[in-house]
Amino acid sequence: MTTIEERLLEHKQSLNIVQAPSELEARLRNALEHVPNKKRNVNRAMIWVVSLAAGLLLVVGTYQYPAFAYYGNKLFNKIELTSLSFSEVAEQGYGQTVNKSTTLDDGTVISINGVIADDNALSLYYTVDRQAGSVFDENGSMRYSVDKIQGFLTDSMLRSGGGNHSKDETHFEGVDKFDPVSPFARTLTVTFSVWLDNGKRAFYPIQFKYEANKAMKNIIKEDISKSVPVDQGTVHYDSITASPTSTIVRGHYEMDYEGFPRFMGKTNLYVNGSEVKSWGSRGLAEKGMGFELEFDVFPTDKIENVELVLENFPGYQKVEEPISLASPSDLSFKIGNEKVWIRSVIKTDTGYDIVIARNQFTLLETDNLSIQAGDSVVPVSTISVSRPWDLKNGNIMWEQTYSFNTMEEPKWLLLDGFNYIKTYDKTISIPVNNKK
């Protein structure tokens, strides 16, 4: 990989790809036209030199583009950016005012009031006004939705959204959050869709001039590059991006098995010792074994310390000894930090049914699950679906029936191990270089 490519990859989150200024294209074309026709290897060398120069101009020149104005200062005001009134947000100096609208065939007016953008997301503030004398029906607001936002190097899908009706139910104010848009987009097209009475959808695009230097605000971006070892692999925390709209932690898994973990576990974020509200997580299959954790905005601009705590994550407990089936009737066995209940061992016409209960997210390995009956090891033949077992003390376990085809009474349950939610409570301190 060349040095230029490495430099561009470092800016992948904000650049995606760089568009050269029009005058640079002309200069490069003129330079190439005047390259002498020498040996082929010389031509390649000359092209490489010109490309390198262009790359340097691109990397350095991008910082003159207004989209990067939000990198300048270290401002981090705590305001409620999820407020449904864009005017209140604009008063705090956030966002770009748009004020573009379209009128639907039935007279309904959809207006884009403004947008706020950063490296984490784009928040779209919009209103829906019904025509005079008409109100939203019970599902009225669900008839109107935003499909996507498109523009130069931009095809952003909806992540989440919400809104409120006015008291007379003729006016709806909404905020929808989308994947981040390219800071190099000059115009954006927002496509609204409406469900018609005939069951079909009509689409209404609204295009507006996008001013990245107004829509975007500064962010805190830090590499974390720290990891936590877990029972069957490692959880890597790669970076944190804290913006006026949200805080995103990105990382990846390196597991001893293929695929994502069955559960993503729980990671908490603390700023100055205070927990930041979590908004969920998602796996990033397109980035290998990547994941993304979303949190609320930082609660303060006076940052003293930032910490991530891996509270829990899938664990694996190996079962070294066979489990006795001699005295069932809700007998529990503690294996590691977990309990398994042998609820019953019942003889049937075809063999024996064993009812085993466990915590909801404790999953027995069944590939080699078997019983010792006499001198024989008998594998499980069928396993029922899970069903709840209410302990009447506020706890609910989950039980399943395991059937074995043998006429001999089983003495031991043979189990390789089980997966469960394990408590780790491992803390990672994040160095934040832009403290105030």
RAKA-V623662 format. One record per residue. N is the residue number from 1. RES is the residue in one letter. PHI is phi in degrees with one decimal (none if undefined). PSI is psi as a letter, one per 40 degrees, with the letter a starting at -180 (none if undefined). BURIAL is + if it has 9 or more other ideal C-beta (glycine too) atoms within 8 Angstrom, else -. Layout:
# RAKA-V623662
n:N res:RES phi:PHI psi:PSI burial:BURIAL
n:N res:RES phi:PHI psi:PSI burial:BURIAL
This chain:
# RAKA-V623662
n:1 res:M phi:none psi:h burial:-
n:2 res:T phi:-78.7 psi:i burial:-
n:3 res:T phi:-62.1 psi:d burial:-
n:4 res:I phi:-62.8 psi:d burial:+
n:5 res:E phi:-63.4 psi:d burial:-
n:6 res:E phi:-63.2 psi:d burial:+
n:7 res:R phi:-65.0 psi:d burial:+
n:8 res:L phi:-66.9 psi:d burial:+
n:9 res:L phi:-64.8 psi:d burial:-
n:10 res:E phi:-62.0 psi:d burial:-
n:11 res:H phi:-105.0 psi:f burial:+
n:12 res:K phi:-59.6 psi:d burial:-
n:13 res:Q phi:-62.6 psi:d burial:-
n:14 res:S phi:-102.8 psi:d burial:-
n:15 res:L phi:-98.6 psi:d burial:+
n:16 res:N phi:60.0 psi:c burial:-
n:17 res:I phi:-157.6 psi:i burial:-
n:18 res:V phi:-110.6 psi:h burial:+
n:19 res:Q phi:-99.8 psi:h burial:-
n:20 res:A phi:-73.8 psi:i burial:+
n:21 res:P phi:-60.6 psi:i burial:-
n:22 res:S phi:-61.0 psi:d burial:-
n:23 res:E phi:-69.7 psi:d burial:-
n:24 res:L phi:-68.4 psi:d burial:+
n:25 res:E phi:-58.4 psi:d burial:+
n:26 res:A phi:-64.8 psi:d burial:-
n:27 res:R phi:-63.9 psi:d burial:-
n:28 res:L phi:-66.3 psi:d burial:+
n:29 res:R phi:-61.5 psi:d burial:-
n:30 res:N phi:-64.4 psi:d burial:-
n:31 res:A phi:-65.5 psi:d burial:+
n:32 res:L phi:-68.5 psi:d burial:+
n:33 res:E phi:-65.3 psi:d burial:-
n:34 res:H phi:-100.5 psi:e burial:-
n:35 res:V phi:-72.8 psi:h burial:+
n:36 res:P phi:-64.1 psi:i burial:-
n:37 res:N phi:-82.0 psi:g burial:-
n:38 res:K phi:-105.1 psi:a burial:-
n:39 res:K phi:-61.9 psi:i burial:-
n:40 res:R phi:-59.1 psi:d burial:-
n:41 res:N phi:-65.6 psi:d burial:-
n:42 res:V phi:-68.4 psi:d burial:-
n:43 res:N phi:-59.0 psi:d burial:+
n:44 res:R phi:-62.7 psi:d burial:-
n:45 res:A phi:-63.6 psi:d burial:-
n:46 res:M phi:-64.2 psi:d burial:+
n:47 res:I phi:-61.3 psi:d burial:+
n:48 res:W phi:-63.3 psi:d burial:-
n:49 res:V phi:-63.5 psi:d burial:-
n:50 res:V phi:-64.3 psi:d burial:+
n:51 res:S phi:-62.9 psi:d burial:+
n:52 res:L phi:-63.3 psi:d burial:+
n:53 res:A phi:-61.8 psi:d burial:-
n:54 res:A phi:-62.4 psi:d burial:+
n:55 res:G phi:-62.0 psi:d burial:+
n:56 res:L phi:-63.5 psi:d burial:+
n:57 res:L phi:-62.8 psi:d burial:+
n:58 res:L phi:-65.8 psi:d burial:+
n:59 res:V phi:-63.6 psi:d burial:+
n:60 res:V phi:-75.1 psi:d burial:-
n:61 res:G phi:-69.6 psi:d burial:+
n:62 res:T phi:-61.0 psi:d burial:+
n:63 res:Y phi:-74.4 psi:e burial:-
n:64 res:Q phi:-89.4 psi:e burial:-
n:65 res:Y phi:-76.6 psi:h burial:+
n:66 res:P phi:-61.3 psi:e burial:-
n:67 res:A phi:-60.8 psi:d burial:+
n:68 res:F phi:-101.1 psi:e burial:+
n:69 res:A phi:-64.6 psi:d burial:+
n:70 res:Y phi:-74.4 psi:e burial:+
n:71 res:Y phi:-83.4 psi:e burial:-
n:72 res:G phi:-67.8 psi:d burial:-
n:73 res:N phi:-106.4 psi:i burial:-
n:74 res:K phi:-108.7 psi:g burial:-
n:75 res:L phi:-95.8 psi:h burial:-
n:76 res:F phi:-147.8 psi:g burial:+
n:77 res:N phi:-77.0 psi:h burial:-
n:78 res:K phi:-92.0 psi:h burial:-
n:79 res:I phi:-131.4 psi:i burial:+
n:80 res:E phi:-85.2 psi:g burial:-
n:81 res:L phi:-75.4 psi:e burial:+
n:82 res:T phi:-87.8 psi:e burial:-
n:83 res:S phi:-57.1 psi:h burial:+
n:84 res:L phi:-81.8 psi:e burial:+
n:85 res:S phi:-104.8 psi:h burial:-
n:86 res:F phi:-67.4 psi:d burial:+
n:87 res:S phi:-61.4 psi:d burial:-
n:88 res:E phi:-67.3 psi:d burial:-
n:89 res:V phi:-67.4 psi:d burial:+
n:90 res:A phi:-63.8 psi:d burial:+
n:91 res:E phi:-61.7 psi:d burial:-
n:92 res:Q phi:-84.6 psi:e burial:-
n:93 res:G phi:87.6 psi:e burial:-
n:94 res:Y phi:-103.2 psi:i burial:+
n:95 res:G phi:83.4 psi:i burial:+
n:96 res:Q phi:-112.3 psi:h burial:+
n:97 res:T phi:-74.1 psi:h burial:+
n:98 res:V phi:-111.7 psi:d burial:+
n:99 res:N phi:53.4 psi:f burial:-
n:100 res:K phi:-117.7 psi:i burial:+
n:101 res:S phi:-142.7 psi:i burial:+
n:102 res:T phi:-141.3 psi:i burial:+
n:103 res:T phi:-106.2 psi:h burial:-
n:104 res:L phi:-76.7 psi:i burial:+
n:105 res:D phi:-61.8 psi:d burial:-
n:106 res:D phi:-90.4 psi:e burial:-
n:107 res:G phi:95.6 psi:e burial:+
n:108 res:T phi:-66.6 psi:h burial:+
n:109 res:V phi:-111.5 psi:h burial:+
n:110 res:I phi:-108.0 psi:h burial:+
n:111 res:S phi:-125.2 psi:h burial:+
n:112 res:I phi:-96.5 psi:h burial:+
n:113 res:N phi:-84.2 psi:d burial:+
n:114 res:G phi:-177.2 psi:i burial:+
n:115 res:V phi:-138.1 psi:i burial:+
n:116 res:I phi:-125.7 psi:h burial:+
n:117 res:A phi:-132.7 psi:i burial:+
n:118 res:D phi:-158.5 psi:a burial:+
n:119 res:D phi:-69.5 psi:e burial:+
n:120 res:N phi:-92.8 psi:d burial:+
n:121 res:A phi:-170.2 psi:i burial:+
n:122 res:L phi:-119.7 psi:h burial:+
n:123 res:S phi:-101.6 psi:h burial:+
n:124 res:L phi:-107.1 psi:h burial:+
n:125 res:Y phi:-101.8 psi:h burial:+
n:126 res:Y phi:-145.1 psi:i burial:+
n:127 res:T phi:-133.1 psi:i burial:+
n:128 res:V phi:-126.6 psi:h burial:+
n:129 res:D phi:-117.5 psi:h burial:+
n:130 res:R phi:-74.7 psi:i burial:+
n:131 res:Q phi:-65.8 psi:i burial:+
n:132 res:A phi:-54.2 psi:h burial:-
n:133 res:G phi:82.3 psi:e burial:-
n:134 res:S phi:-121.7 psi:i burial:-
n:135 res:V phi:-124.0 psi:i burial:-
n:136 res:F phi:-70.0 psi:h burial:+
n:137 res:D phi:-80.0 psi:a burial:-
n:138 res:E phi:-57.0 psi:d burial:-
n:139 res:N phi:-109.0 psi:f burial:-
n:140 res:G phi:-59.0 psi:d burial:+
n:141 res:S phi:-67.0 psi:d burial:+
n:142 res:M phi:-76.2 psi:e burial:-
n:143 res:R phi:-71.2 psi:d burial:-
n:144 res:Y phi:-109.4 psi:h burial:+
n:145 res:S phi:-149.8 psi:i burial:-
n:146 res:V phi:-106.4 psi:h burial:+
n:147 res:D phi:-81.9 psi:d burial:-
n:148 res:K phi:-167.0 psi:i burial:+
n:149 res:I phi:-123.8 psi:h burial:+
n:150 res:Q phi:-128.4 psi:i burial:+
n:151 res:G phi:-179.9 psi:a burial:+
n:152 res:F phi:-62.8 psi:h burial:+
n:153 res:L phi:56.3 psi:f burial:+
n:154 res:T phi:-134.7 psi:h burial:+
n:155 res:D phi:-147.9 psi:g burial:-
n:156 res:S phi:-94.0 psi:h burial:+
n:157 res:M phi:-96.8 psi:i burial:-
n:158 res:L phi:-69.3 psi:h burial:+
n:159 res:R phi:-100.7 psi:d burial:-
n:160 res:S phi:-161.4 psi:i burial:-
n:161 res:G phi:-173.9 psi:i burial:+
n:162 res:G phi:-173.4 psi:i burial:-
n:163 res:G phi:179.4 psi:i burial:+
n:164 res:N phi:-135.7 psi:i burial:-
n:165 res:H phi:-92.1 psi:i burial:+
n:166 res:S phi:-73.9 psi:i burial:+
n:167 res:K phi:-61.8 psi:d burial:-
n:168 res:D phi:-86.2 psi:e burial:-
n:169 res:E phi:57.8 psi:f burial:+
n:170 res:T phi:-109.5 psi:e burial:+
n:171 res:H phi:-133.5 psi:h burial:+
n:172 res:F phi:-128.5 psi:h burial:+
n:173 res:E phi:-114.2 psi:h burial:+
n:174 res:G phi:-132.0 psi:i burial:+
n:175 res:V phi:-131.1 psi:h burial:+
n:176 res:D phi:-118.3 psi:h burial:+
n:177 res:K phi:-108.5 psi:h burial:+
n:178 res:F phi:-121.2 psi:i burial:+
n:179 res:D phi:-57.3 psi:i burial:-
n:180 res:P phi:-61.2 psi:i burial:+
n:181 res:V phi:-101.5 psi:i burial:+
n:182 res:S phi:-70.6 psi:h burial:+
n:183 res:P phi:-68.9 psi:e burial:+
n:184 res:F phi:-96.4 psi:e burial:+
n:185 res:A phi:-70.4 psi:h burial:+
n:186 res:R phi:-94.4 psi:d burial:-
n:187 res:T phi:-134.2 psi:i burial:+
n:188 res:L phi:-124.2 psi:i burial:+
n:189 res:T phi:-118.3 psi:h burial:+
n:190 res:V phi:-101.7 psi:h burial:+
n:191 res:T phi:-104.4 psi:h burial:+
n:192 res:F phi:-92.8 psi:i burial:+
n:193 res:S phi:-124.7 psi:i burial:+
n:194 res:V phi:-133.8 psi:h burial:+
n:195 res:W phi:-81.5 psi:h burial:-
n:196 res:L phi:-88.0 psi:i burial:-
n:197 res:D phi:-63.9 psi:d burial:-
n:198 res:N phi:-86.2 psi:e burial:-
n:199 res:G phi:87.4 psi:e burial:-
n:200 res:K phi:-98.8 psi:i burial:-
n:201 res:R phi:-109.1 psi:h burial:-
n:202 res:A phi:-111.6 psi:i burial:+
n:203 res:F phi:-116.1 psi:h burial:+
n:204 res:Y phi:-131.3 psi:h burial:+
n:205 res:P phi:-79.7 psi:i burial:+
n:206 res:I phi:-124.2 psi:h burial:+
n:207 res:Q phi:-106.0 psi:h burial:-
n:208 res:F phi:-144.3 psi:i burial:+
n:209 res:K phi:-72.1 psi:h burial:-
n:210 res:Y phi:-100.8 psi:h burial:+
n:211 res:E phi:-111.4 psi:g burial:-
n:212 res:A phi:-59.2 psi:d burial:+
n:213 res:N phi:-67.9 psi:d burial:+
n:214 res:K phi:-93.3 psi:d burial:-
n:215 res:A phi:-73.1 psi:d burial:+
n:216 res:M phi:-94.4 psi:i burial:+
n:217 res:K phi:-124.1 psi:i burial:+
n:218 res:N phi:-66.6 psi:i burial:+
n:219 res:I phi:-141.1 psi:i burial:+
n:220 res:I phi:-107.5 psi:h burial:+
n:221 res:K phi:-124.0 psi:h burial:+
n:222 res:E phi:-136.4 psi:h burial:+
n:223 res:D phi:-77.5 psi:h burial:-
n:224 res:I phi:-99.5 psi:d burial:+
n:225 res:S phi:51.6 psi:f burial:-
n:226 res:K phi:-130.4 psi:i burial:-
n:227 res:S phi:-140.4 psi:i burial:-
n:228 res:V phi:-126.8 psi:h burial:+
n:229 res:P phi:-72.3 psi:h burial:-
n:230 res:V phi:-123.5 psi:i burial:+
n:231 res:D phi:-57.6 psi:d burial:-
n:232 res:Q phi:-123.8 psi:f burial:-
n:233 res:G phi:154.0 psi:a burial:+
n:234 res:T phi:-143.3 psi:h burial:+
n:235 res:V phi:-101.4 psi:h burial:+
n:236 res:H phi:-104.2 psi:h burial:+
n:237 res:Y phi:-102.4 psi:h burial:+
n:238 res:D phi:-94.7 psi:d burial:+
n:239 res:S phi:-157.8 psi:i burial:+
n:240 res:I phi:-132.6 psi:h burial:+
n:241 res:T phi:-125.8 psi:h burial:+
n:242 res:A phi:-108.0 psi:h burial:+
n:243 res:S phi:-127.5 psi:i burial:+
n:244 res:P phi:-67.8 psi:e burial:+
n:245 res:T phi:-106.8 psi:d burial:+
n:246 res:S phi:-171.6 psi:i burial:+
n:247 res:T phi:-125.9 psi:h burial:+
n:248 res:I phi:-117.6 psi:h burial:+
n:249 res:V phi:-110.6 psi:h burial:+
n:250 res:R phi:-114.8 psi:i burial:+
n:251 res:G phi:-162.1 psi:a burial:+
n:252 res:H phi:-154.9 psi:i burial:+
n:253 res:Y phi:-104.9 psi:i burial:+
n:254 res:E phi:-126.5 psi:g burial:-
n:255 res:M phi:-108.4 psi:i burial:+
n:256 res:D phi:-78.2 psi:e burial:-
n:257 res:Y phi:-130.0 psi:i burial:-
n:258 res:E phi:-81.1 psi:i burial:-
n:259 res:G phi:90.6 psi:i burial:-
n:260 res:F phi:-74.2 psi:i burial:-
n:261 res:P phi:-59.7 psi:i burial:+
n:262 res:R phi:-59.7 psi:d burial:-
n:263 res:F phi:-126.6 psi:i burial:-
n:264 res:M phi:-83.5 psi:e burial:+
n:265 res:G phi:71.0 psi:a burial:+
n:266 res:K phi:-131.4 psi:h burial:+
n:267 res:T phi:-115.9 psi:h burial:+
n:268 res:N phi:-103.7 psi:i burial:+
n:269 res:L phi:-114.0 psi:h burial:+
n:270 res:Y phi:-124.4 psi:h burial:+
n:271 res:V phi:-119.5 psi:h burial:+
n:272 res:N phi:54.3 psi:f burial:+
n:273 res:G phi:86.9 psi:e burial:-
n:274 res:S phi:-99.0 psi:h burial:-
n:275 res:E phi:-73.3 psi:h burial:-
n:276 res:V phi:-97.4 psi:h burial:+
n:277 res:K phi:-59.5 psi:h burial:-
n:278 res:S phi:-91.4 psi:i burial:+
n:279 res:W phi:-111.8 psi:e burial:-
n:280 res:G phi:116.2 psi:a burial:-
n:281 res:S phi:-147.6 psi:i burial:+
n:282 res:R phi:-154.9 psi:i burial:-
n:283 res:G phi:-85.7 psi:i burial:+
n:284 res:L phi:-115.5 psi:g burial:+
n:285 res:A phi:-63.7 psi:d burial:-
n:286 res:E phi:-70.3 psi:e burial:-
n:287 res:K phi:-113.8 psi:f burial:-
n:288 res:G phi:74.9 psi:b burial:-
n:289 res:M phi:-105.1 psi:f burial:+
n:290 res:G phi:-82.2 psi:i burial:+
n:291 res:F phi:-144.6 psi:i burial:+
n:292 res:E phi:-138.6 psi:h burial:+
n:293 res:L phi:-112.7 psi:h burial:+
n:294 res:E phi:-111.8 psi:h burial:+
n:295 res:F phi:-126.4 psi:i burial:+
n:296 res:D phi:-68.5 psi:i burial:+
n:297 res:V phi:-68.7 psi:i burial:+
n:298 res:F phi:-58.7 psi:h burial:+
n:299 res:P phi:-77.7 psi:e burial:+
n:300 res:T phi:-155.0 psi:i burial:+
n:301 res:D phi:-98.2 psi:e burial:+
n:302 res:K phi:-101.7 psi:g burial:-
n:303 res:I phi:-92.0 psi:h burial:+
n:304 res:E phi:-100.8 psi:d burial:-
n:305 res:N phi:-155.7 psi:i burial:+
n:306 res:V phi:-130.0 psi:h burial:+
n:307 res:E phi:-135.5 psi:i burial:+
n:308 res:L phi:-111.5 psi:h burial:+
n:309 res:V phi:-126.2 psi:h burial:+
n:310 res:L phi:-79.0 psi:g burial:+
n:311 res:E phi:-71.5 psi:d burial:+
n:312 res:N phi:-148.4 psi:i burial:+
n:313 res:F phi:-165.8 psi:i burial:+
n:314 res:P phi:-54.9 psi:h burial:+
n:315 res:G phi:-119.7 psi:i burial:+
n:316 res:Y phi:-129.7 psi:h burial:+
n:317 res:Q phi:-115.7 psi:h burial:+
n:318 res:K phi:-81.2 psi:h burial:-
n:319 res:V phi:-100.4 psi:h burial:+
n:320 res:E phi:-84.6 psi:d burial:-
n:321 res:E phi:-114.1 psi:i burial:-
n:322 res:P phi:-65.3 psi:i burial:-
n:323 res:I phi:-99.9 psi:h burial:+
n:324 res:S phi:-69.3 psi:h burial:-
n:325 res:L phi:-110.7 psi:e burial:+
n:326 res:A phi:-69.1 psi:d burial:-
n:327 res:S phi:-131.5 psi:g burial:-
n:328 res:P phi:-74.0 psi:b burial:+
n:329 res:S phi:56.0 psi:g burial:-
n:330 res:D phi:62.6 psi:f burial:-
n:331 res:L phi:-77.2 psi:h burial:-
n:332 res:S phi:-108.6 psi:i burial:-
n:333 res:F phi:-122.8 psi:h burial:+
n:334 res:K phi:-91.5 psi:h burial:-
n:335 res:I phi:-121.1 psi:h burial:+
n:336 res:G phi:66.9 psi:b burial:-
n:337 res:N phi:-103.3 psi:e burial:-
n:338 res:E phi:-114.2 psi:i burial:+
n:339 res:K phi:-116.6 psi:i burial:+
n:340 res:V phi:-125.6 psi:h burial:+
n:341 res:W phi:-105.1 psi:h burial:+
n:342 res:I phi:-96.9 psi:h burial:+
n:343 res:R phi:-80.3 psi:d burial:+
n:344 res:S phi:-163.6 psi:i burial:+
n:345 res:V phi:-127.9 psi:h burial:+
n:346 res:I phi:-121.9 psi:h burial:-
n:347 res:K phi:-78.7 psi:h burial:-
n:348 res:T phi:-124.1 psi:a burial:-
n:349 res:D phi:-67.6 psi:d burial:-
n:350 res:T phi:-109.3 psi:e burial:-
n:351 res:G phi:157.8 psi:b burial:+
n:352 res:Y phi:-133.2 psi:i burial:+
n:353 res:D phi:-108.9 psi:h burial:+
n:354 res:I phi:-118.5 psi:h burial:+
n:355 res:V phi:-96.7 psi:h burial:+
n:356 res:I phi:-118.5 psi:h burial:+
n:357 res:A phi:-116.0 psi:i burial:+
n:358 res:R phi:-158.4 psi:i burial:+
n:359 res:N phi:-65.8 psi:i burial:+
n:360 res:Q phi:-56.1 psi:d burial:-
n:361 res:F phi:-102.4 psi:e burial:-
n:362 res:T phi:-96.0 psi:h burial:+
n:363 res:L phi:-121.0 psi:h burial:+
n:364 res:L phi:-71.6 psi:i burial:+
n:365 res:E phi:-73.4 psi:h burial:+
n:366 res:T phi:-112.4 psi:e burial:-
n:367 res:D phi:-58.0 psi:d burial:-
n:368 res:N phi:-117.5 psi:e burial:-
n:369 res:L phi:-67.4 psi:h burial:+
n:370 res:S phi:-156.2 psi:i burial:+
n:371 res:I phi:-127.5 psi:i burial:+
n:372 res:Q phi:-99.6 psi:h burial:+
n:373 res:A phi:-125.3 psi:h burial:+
n:374 res:G phi:64.5 psi:b burial:-
n:375 res:D phi:-95.8 psi:e burial:-
n:376 res:S phi:-107.6 psi:i burial:-
n:377 res:V phi:-104.7 psi:h burial:-
n:378 res:V phi:-111.8 psi:h burial:+
n:379 res:P phi:-74.6 psi:i burial:-
n:380 res:V phi:-67.4 psi:i burial:+
n:381 res:S phi:-99.6 psi:d burial:-
n:382 res:T phi:-141.0 psi:i burial:-
n:383 res:I phi:-131.3 psi:h burial:-
n:384 res:S phi:-76.4 psi:i burial:-
n:385 res:V phi:-72.9 psi:i burial:-
n:386 res:S phi:-70.8 psi:i burial:-
n:387 res:R phi:-141.4 psi:i burial:-
n:388 res:P phi:-73.8 psi:i burial:-
n:389 res:W phi:-128.7 psi:h burial:+
n:390 res:D phi:-82.9 psi:h burial:-
n:391 res:L phi:-82.3 psi:e burial:-
n:392 res:K phi:64.2 psi:e burial:-
n:393 res:N phi:-128.3 psi:f burial:-
n:394 res:G phi:94.4 psi:e burial:-
n:395 res:N phi:-110.6 psi:i burial:-
n:396 res:I phi:-123.6 psi:h burial:-
n:397 res:M phi:-98.2 psi:i burial:+
n:398 res:W phi:-126.6 psi:h burial:+
n:399 res:E phi:-122.3 psi:i burial:+
n:400 res:Q phi:-142.6 psi:i burial:+
n:401 res:T phi:-100.7 psi:h burial:+
n:402 res:Y phi:-108.7 psi:h burial:+
n:403 res:S phi:-103.4 psi:h burial:+
n:404 res:F phi:-130.6 psi:h burial:+
n:405 res:N phi:-91.0 psi:g burial:-
n:406 res:T phi:-155.7 psi:i burial:+
n:407 res:M phi:-94.3 psi:e burial:-
n:408 res:E phi:-88.2 psi:i burial:-
n:409 res:E phi:-67.6 psi:h burial:-
n:410 res:P phi:-74.4 psi:i burial:+
n:411 res:K phi:-110.6 psi:d burial:+
n:412 res:W phi:-138.0 psi:i burial:+
n:413 res:L phi:-97.8 psi:h burial:+
n:414 res:L phi:-106.0 psi:h burial:+
n:415 res:L phi:-134.8 psi:h burial:+
n:416 res:D phi:-69.1 psi:d burial:-
n:417 res:G phi:172.3 psi:a burial:+
n:418 res:F phi:-152.4 psi:i burial:+
n:419 res:N phi:-98.7 psi:i burial:+
n:420 res:Y phi:-155.5 psi:i burial:+
n:421 res:I phi:-87.0 psi:h burial:+
n:422 res:K phi:-101.7 psi:h burial:+
n:423 res:T phi:-82.6 psi:h burial:-
n:424 res:Y phi:-110.5 psi:d burial:+
n:425 res:D phi:51.1 psi:f burial:-
n:426 res:K phi:-99.5 psi:h burial:-
n:427 res:T phi:-103.2 psi:h burial:-
n:428 res:I phi:-119.9 psi:h burial:+
n:429 res:S phi:-88.7 psi:h burial:-
n:430 res:I phi:-103.5 psi:h burial:+
n:431 res:P phi:-72.3 psi:h burial:-
n:432 res:V phi:-112.3 psi:h burial:+
n:433 res:N phi:-80.2 psi:e burial:-
n:434 res:N phi:-105.7 psi:f burial:-
n:435 res:K phi:-73.7 psi:i burial:-
n:436 res:K phi:-92.3 psi:none burial:-
